[in-house]
Structures are given as structure tokens and as C-alpha cells.
Amino acid sequence: QEEEVDGYQWRPFATTASPTVRVKLAQLT
């Protein structure tokens, strides 16, 4: 279930984060 919480927090963060972070998010997923 931790994934859900992380994903929820990452969603808004990725929107404001730089493309580099977005790539990191894709790797985590």
C-alpha cells in the first residue's frame, strides 16, 4: 500500500519537478 501513498505524493511533485525527476519516477514505477 505504500506504493499508493508514494504515487499520490509523487503525482503532484512530478508535475512541478523537472523532467529529470519525471524519468526517475518512471524508473520507480
VENLIN-V509418 format. One line per field, one symbol per residue. phi: phi as a letter, one per 20 degrees, with the letter a starting at -180 (. if undefined). psi: psi as a letter, one per 30 degrees, with the letter a starting at -180 (. if undefined). burial: + if it has 9 or more other ideal C-beta (glycine too) atoms within 8 Angstrom, else -. A space follows every 10 residues. Layout:
BEGIN
phi: ???
psi: ???
burial: ???
END
This chain:
BEGIN
phi: .ggfffffff gffffeffgf fffffffff
psi: feeeeeeeee eeeeefllee eeeeeeee.
burial: -----++--+ --++--+--- ++--+----
END
